[in-house]
Amino acid sequence: MTVNKPPLSSLSDLAHAGGAPPMRERGGGGVRFQMKLDHLDHLVCPETGRSLRLDEPYVLEKGRVMQGELLEPISGTRYPIVNFIPRFAPQENYASNFGLEWNIHGRTQYDETSGFSLSRRRFQKETGWGADLRGENVLEVGCGSGRFTRHALETGALVFSCDYSNAVEANYRSNGTHENLVLVQASVYEMPFKRGFFDKAYCFGVLQHTPDPRNAFLAILEHLRPGGEIASDIYAKNIGRWLLQPKYWVRPLTREMAPRKLYDAVKKYVDLMWPLARIVRKIPFIGPTLNWKLLIADYSKLLPNADDATLKEWAYLDTFDMLSPRYDRPATLKNFRRWHEEAGLIDVEVHYGFNGLEGRGTKPAVGTAKVGARRQKRSIDRLIGIRRPI
Ligand SMILES: C[S@@+](CC[C@H](N)C(=O)[O-])C[C@H]1O[C@@H](n2cnc3c(N)ncnc32)[C@H](O)[C@@H]1O
């Protein structure tokens, strides 16, 4: 059915109108307006910060906007909704390798697939947040397949999740119909969320893969409310890492390869090396570490007693994950701590952890820690002029 009515002023108007007619409805069952439409009300234009409106026509499927456009009415900027996901990033970008990786391995690292509660434990340990976050707005940056989104949703929070690559499609397949999830494709540097809105934010496995990790970290802080908490991690930079980590020897070559070509090559390499890797793994104490040096991601320590097929699947995934990213920019413990402190965060904890360095901090509440707040503003002011990553 084609619509000739004037556009609704906001997306929740649409929800509350009990059903402005969509262009067409697929999937039968009539139009059921769900929270999803209300959720879209939270999105703003990343350039102007102004509200967006769902323009017409659009396509609904089972009450969700499958296809359409979000419009910033004053600047006229439009953002497509493709496969139920609002897109604020070009389809192809420097993170396309991750799009491929997570769409192939959409469920590999989910706890229910591996049989180990690795993702749940990492989420709980790194955030240090309670199990019940009902009523809170939580931001996830760089969701990948959505294995942590799953655990954030279990807290009852309203979870806003973004990723720069089309890994968001893998996340949508696993978590997309959860009524508390708002999922968008967007870069950490240009998120379509209000500033100062979130109670909590987390960013795991991502910062080192951005062109400017410090500014990515600061960009997340902009979206935290005073009193809001951040938990993030980054690879640790060690003296001699170039010598001790062979991935850095081959990355200049592999990161330039087309992701599909590299993935196929990695798979062949892992298949070829696997019989040797099985033997090397058995060398006491150093076996699995040796395999990593041979560029075989060996998870046998972390997944004890996992079957051979599971370990091989993780090896395909993580060998590709270490060789393919355009950016791999670790930080020293000192610098990572300094980012927290210069931003004026309080209750800062930075230490070595699962993925290198883990950090937590709290944005000072308004009226407290004036010096911290001034410092934070200075740091964030430096964000102005960030160049859009290509
Ligand atoms: C190693 S994956 C980690 C995914 C997930 N957090 C996990 O640990 O399973 C890194 C993710 O960061 C995303 N990413 C890279 N640059 C980004 C940016 N500028 N903004 C948002 N996400 C980004 C990639 O697309 C990728 O999905």
The ligand as an SDF file (V2000), in Angstrom:
LIG
                    3D

 27 29  0  0  0  0  0  0  0  0999 V2000
   37.9420   -8.0090   16.8470 C   0  0  0  0  0  0  0  0  0  0  0  0
   36.3410   -7.4500   16.4890 S   0  0  0  0  0  0  0  0  0  0  0  0
   35.5860   -7.5240   18.1150 C   0  0  0  0  0  0  0  0  0  0  0  0
   34.0900   -7.7610   18.0400 C   0  0  0  0  0  0  0  0  0  0  0  0
   33.4060   -7.9970   19.3970 C   0  0  0  0  0  0  0  0  0  0  0  0
   33.5160   -6.8510   20.2580 N   0  0  0  0  0  0  0  0  0  0  0  0
   33.9860   -9.2320   20.0370 C   0  0  0  0  0  0  0  0  0  0  0  0
   34.9070   -9.0890   20.8580 O   0  0  0  0  0  0  0  0  0  0  0  0
   33.5320  -10.3140   19.7140 O   0  0  0  0  0  0  0  0  0  0  0  0
   36.5580   -5.6980   16.2560 C   0  0  0  0  0  0  0  0  0  0  0  0
   35.2780   -5.0150   15.8010 C   0  0  0  0  0  0  0  0  0  0  0  0
   35.4820   -3.6090   15.8030 O   0  0  0  0  0  0  0  0  0  0  0  0
   34.7730   -3.0740   14.7150 C   0  0  0  0  0  0  0  0  0  0  0  0
   35.2910   -1.7310   14.3960 N   0  0  0  0  0  0  0  0  0  0  0  0
   36.4650   -1.3950   13.8220 C   0  0  0  0  0  0  0  0  0  0  0  0
   36.5440   -0.0550   13.6660 N   0  0  0  0  0  0  0  0  0  0  0  0
   35.3970    0.4540   14.1710 C   0  0  0  0  0  0  0  0  0  0  0  0
   34.8840    1.7750   14.2920 C   0  0  0  0  0  0  0  0  0  0  0  0
   35.5510    2.8450   13.8350 N   0  0  0  0  0  0  0  0  0  0  0  0
   33.6830    1.9280   14.8500 N   0  0  0  0  0  0  0  0  0  0  0  0
   32.9600    0.8660   15.3080 C   0  0  0  0  0  0  0  0  0  0  0  0
   33.3930   -0.4070   15.2010 N   0  0  0  0  0  0  0  0  0  0  0  0
   34.6020   -0.6080   14.6420 C   0  0  0  0  0  0  0  0  0  0  0  0
   34.9980   -4.0980   13.6200 C   0  0  0  0  0  0  0  0  0  0  0  0
   34.0910   -3.9810   12.5750 O   0  0  0  0  0  0  0  0  0  0  0  0
   34.8900   -5.4010   14.3900 C   0  0  0  0  0  0  0  0  0  0  0  0
   33.6090   -5.9600   14.3620 O   0  0  0  0  0  0  0  0  0  0  0  0
  1  2  1  0
  2  3  1  0
  2 10  1  0
  3  4  1  0
  4  5  1  0
  5  6  1  0
  5  7  1  0
  7  8  2  0
  7  9  1  0
 10 11  1  0
 11 12  1  0
 11 26  1  0
 12 13  1  0
 13 14  1  0
 13 24  1  0
 14 15  1  0
 14 23  1  0
 15 16  2  0
 16 17  1  0
 17 18  1  0
 17 23  2  0
 18 19  1  0
 18 20  2  0
 20 21  1  0
 21 22  2  0
 22 23  1  0
 24 25  1  0
 24 26  1  0
 26 27  1  0
M  CHG  2   2   1   9  -1
M  END
$$$$
